[in-house]
Amino acid sequence: MTWYTQPRQLADRLSLSEAQIRQMEEITPQFPMRIPEYYLGLIDPADPEDPIRKMSVPAPFEADRGGSFDTSGEQYNTKIPGLQHKYSQTAMVLTTNRCAMYCRHCFRKRLVGTTDEEIAQNFDRIIGYIRDHQEITNVLLSGGDAFLNSLETIENYLKALTEIDHLRYIRFGTRTPVTWPECIGAPLLELLARYGQKKAIYVVTQFNHPRELTAQSREAVAALRRAGTTVRNQTVLLRGINDDPVVLGELLMGLTAIGCLPYYIFQCRPVTGVKSGFQVPLGRGLDIVEGAKARISGMDKGAKFCMSHPAGKLEILGHMGDGELLFKFHEAKDPANYGRMFRRVPPGDGCWLPEDLGLPPL
């Protein structure tokens, strides 16, 4: 497999000018580039607005230092380096800082491909924490991309976690079915099938555009399903990529058709190097999501439109008039807020809510 990590390697493939190459070279020291040959081959080189290109090739807006590197309060939920415990029932492990592709909209741009400071370093401590906290019913192995770990590391996690009685299932966060489907090979599938006999295993991936639903990615999803895993999808709403009801509706239908069930459409986070290029105002995003759902059947429209806020996972439910939107705590860091609804007019550019929601105590 060939990876493209230097802008100059793309010059001929994408007909880049010297000025474009220099712009990219100013960005990649902080926000690295890594594109698999497979994913690069999906780009239409004649279209500068190609959605696959936008998700993979560095762009000038990434030099904008507005926004924040931690928009959902991950630092405050870290219990052990590499382990976060924000919601009572779920533990998340940052297993690696590597991905098959470094997506330009990544909400962990602070660490992916650059630093391992926040990555799990002490396996025994992490497993011990999970074992000692019986309220934890599931573990999300994330990163980076959990499938970029060695097979030995993946098996170590599966062996340890499937032996913890109070865990009901294990999740892997990975975009490899989308960006590097060749990764889903027989050795990995055998591991998933074997340990899936002990605990249910879910694979959570991220298709963002219908053109990512290729013969190869469809087969990767099918292989994961044959191995006994359940495959689900979390789409990120991205300006210039899927911010169109027709495109988003086609994506949702295509995902359901291959058994990769949509369950979240996430508001793009105001991350440094991301927000000025990819965010859509919340009100417009709601219209896009509802417009997409109006075009598809009930089986296709199960995804919830949410934002990952420091206070919790907030579902955006509807317009209330005069710019107000109705929100609901789909998940809450403070359990007292679970299910709570509130109204807000999103401030500023309308793309996010302030960290302090100003909610009175219940």
N, C-alpha and C positions, 0 to 999 in steps of 0.2 A: 504494500500500500504506500502510495506517495502522499505526503502532506506538503502543503504550500504554507510556509511560515514567513517568507520575506516578500514584501510588495513587489520587488523587481521580478520575482518569479512569475507574476501575473501579467507582466507587460505585454507579451505577445498574445496570451490567451484572451485578454480583455481589451486589447488595443489601448493601453494606458499611455498617457503623455508623461514626459519627464516631470512636469509640474505635479501631476496626480501622484506619481510615485513618491516624490519628495514629501507631499502632504501626508501620505500614509506612513512614511518612514519617521515622521515626527510624532505620530500617534502610537505606533506599535511598541516602542520601548516601555510605555506604561500599560497599554492595553494590547497584548500580543495578538497576532493573527495565526490561525491554524485552520486550514481548510483541507479536508480529504479530497482526493482526486474524484471520488464518486460525486460529492456534493458540488464541487466546482463544475463538473460536467452538466449539471442541471441549469446552469446560468445561460441565458441568451446573451452572448457577448455584444449583440447589436442593440440591446435595449439598456440604456443607462438607468432606467427605473425598474429593472427586473427585480422582483421581490426576493428571489433566492440570493441575488447579489447583495441586496441591502442587508440581509441577515448574516452575511458571511464576510464581506469585504469592508475594511476600515473606511470610514467616511469623515469628511472635515468636521462635522458637528461634534465628533467625539472629543475635540479639543476644548469644548465648552465645559468649564469647571463648575457650572451651576448644579444644584441638586445635592445629594448626599450619598455616601458610599454604603450606608446601612439604613435603609428606609423603613424596615419593619422591626427594628430593635433587636437584631440577632445577638448583639454583644451583651444585652441584658438578660438573655435567656440561656447563655452558655454556662453550664454547670461544671464541665470539665473541658479542657481544650479539645475541640472536635465534637462535642456532644451538646445539643440544645434541647431544652425541655420547657417549651412555652405553654403548650396545652397539656392538661393533666394526663390524658391517655396516650399521648404520642411523644416518643423520643426521636430526635433526628440526629444522625451521625454524618458529619462531613468526612467521608472516607478518603477523598483525594482532591487535589486542586487541578486535576487534568480533565480535559474533555476531548472527544474526537474532533470537535470543532469549537472554536471560541466564538460564540454568537455575539454579534455586535450589540444586542439588546440585553445581554446578561445582567441580572440583578446582583450577581456576586463578582462584578468586575474588579472589586478590591482585592480579590485573592485568586481567581481562576487564571491559571497559567503563570502566576507571578510569585506567590508566597505560600508556604505551607504552615504559617504560624497558627492558623485557625483549624488546621486539619488534625484528625484523630492521630495521636502519637502513642497513646497508652491503651492498648487493646483491653488489657485486663481490668483497668479502672473503669473503662466505659461499660464493659459487660457487667462488672460488679454493680455499677450504679443502676443499670437497667434491672438487674436481678433483685436489687434491694428495694426498688420502687414498684410495688405490686399494682399501683394504679395504672401503670403503663400497660396498655393492651396491644400496642403495635409499634414497630420501629421502622423509620424511613431511612434507608441507606442512600445518601445523597453525595454531593460534592460541590464542584466538579460533577463528574459523571461516574456513578457507581460501577458501571460495566467497564470502565477504564482501569479498574484494579486488576491485578493478576488473578488467575483462576484460584491460586492458593489462598490469596486474601479473601476472595469472595466465599470460598468454602469455609475458611475460618469463621467468618461472620455467620454463615448459615448453620454451621455445626453448633456454635455457641448459642445462637438465638433460638434455634428450634428445640433446644433442651430446657428453655425457660418456660415453666408451666403457665404463667399468667399472660404470656404473649399469645394472641390469637392469630396474628398474621404479620408478615414481613413485606415491606415495600422496597423496590429499587427505583430510584429516580435516574432515568437515562434518556438521552436523546439519540443514542446510537441507532435505533431502528430508522430514524429519519436521516441522520447525517453520515452514518457508516454502517449500513445494514449487514455488510460482510462480517462484522463483529459477532453477530448472532450465529455462532457456529456450533457444531456438534458437542465439543467439550463443555461449553457453557450451558447448552440446553440439557445435557445429561445431569449436570449439577442441579439445575433448577428442578428437573423432573424428580430426582432422587430426594432432595430435601423437601420438595412440595408434597411428598407423602406424609411428612411430619407436621408441617404448618402450611397454611395457605400462603401463596406467594403472589404478590401483585407487581406488575411492571407499569410504572407511570412514565409516559413519554410526552413529547411536545411537538405535534404537527401544527404548523401555523398557516400553511397555505396549501390549496389543493394540488399544486404541482409537486409537492413533496410526497404525494401518494403515488409512487412509482411502482413498477412491477417488483423491484428489489425490496422496497420498504414494506409493501404488502406481504411479501413472502416472509420477511423478518417477523412481522406481527403474527402471521399464520404459524410460523415455527414456534414462537413463544407460546401460543395458545395450545399447539399440539403437545408441548412440554408440560401442560397443565397449569400454566400461569394465567391469571386474568390481566388483560392489558387495558389500561385506561389512559385518557389523554387530557392534558391541561394546555389549552391554547392561550397565548398572550395576545391581547388586542394591540396591534402595531400599526401606526400611521404609515400609509404607503404600501402596506403589505396585505392586510386583511380587514381594513377599516371600510368595508363595503358589504352591505347585507347579502348581495348575491354571492360574493366570494366566500364570505363566512358561512353562509348557508350550504354552499357546495362542499365546503370542508367538513362541516358537521355531518352531512349526509354520507360523504365518503368514508368518514371514520366509522360510523355505525355499520356501514356495509361490510367492513372488514373485521368487525368485532373489536375495535379499539374504541371503547365507549367514552364519549366526551363527558367530563364531569365538572370542569371549571373553565371559564373564560376569564383570564386575569387582566385587570387594568395594569398597563405597563407602569412600573415604578419610576419615581423621579430620581433615578440613579445618576450620579456624576458620569458624564460621557454617554448617557443614554437619553435623558429626558427631553432634550431639545430636538431630538431626531425622531423619536418613536411615540411619544405620548399623544393621546387623544383626549379631549375634555370629557369628563365623566358623563355629562348629559348627552353629548353626541354619541359616546360609546354605548350608552343605554339604548338609544335609538337604533344603532347598528345591530346590536345583539337582538333586540326585539324584532327588527326588520328581518333578520336572518331566520329567527324562529317562526315568523309568520309564513315563511316559504317552505317549511319542512314539516314532517310528521312528528307525532308525539315521541316516538322512539329516538328521534334524532335531536330532540330539543331539551334533553335532561340537564345540560350544562348550566351552572349558575354563574352569573356575572359578579365577580368579587374583586376586592382589593386586599392585599396583605398589609395591614396597618399595624403599628406597634401595639395597639389595643386589642387586635384580633383580626380575624378574617371577616370583612364586612361585605355583605351582599348588597348590591345596588338594585333596589326593587322597582322604583318608578318615579315619575315626575309628579310633583305636588303643586306646581304653579309658581310663577315669579322666580324661577331659577332654583327653587328648592327641590332636593331629591330625598327620597325615603331610603334609609339604610337599615339593615338588620345584622346583628351579630350572629354570623353563621358559626364562628368559633370565637371564644373570648379568653384573653389571658386572665382576666378576673372572672371566675365562674359565675359571679352574680350578674354579669352582663349577658350571659348566654341567652339568645333569643330576643334580646332587647331591640326595640326599634327607635329610631330618632330621625329628625329632619335636619338637613344642612344645605346651605348654599355653598358649593365649593368655592373657596376664595381664589384670588389671583387668576391664573390661567385656567382654572376650573378643572385641573387634571388630578388633584389630590386633596386630602384633608389634612389639617394641621395635626401635629402629634398630640396636642391637648385638645380633645374633642369637646371639652367644656360640659360634660354630662354631670348632672347633679347626682349625688349618691342615692342609691335605691333604698 
